[in-house]
Amino acid sequence: LSFFQVYIIQVSVGNHQWTVKHRYSDFHDLHEKLVSEKKIDKNLLPPKKIIGKNSKSLVEKRQKELEIYLQTLLLKFPVTAPKVLSHFLHFHLYVS
């Protein structure tokens, strides 16, 4: 049995607000694609921490960092988010 943390992130765009749930590895995969396709700063994503990764305070801190990461990405693409980011944020379900 392996345990992994799922982060529940609030997303808001205009008047729309919803939550997405992703593992850190999903963020990492998204980030790799954005770094190669859109030249996003590779240091933007909070680093993967190994020690104490499941402690409540660390999970809460990382969740906040990941929210800031996504907000930063949305600010970088104010008009049209890259397809990989839109899909990650489930835009197709919430924003028409």
PyMOL commands that set and color helices and strands:
alter all, ss='L'
color gray80, all
select helices_A, chain A and resi 24-38+56-76+83-88+91-94
alter helices_A, ss='H'
color red, helices_A
select strands_A, chain A and resi 6-13+16-23
alter strands_A, ss='S'
color yellow, strands_A
deselect
rebuild
show_as cartoon
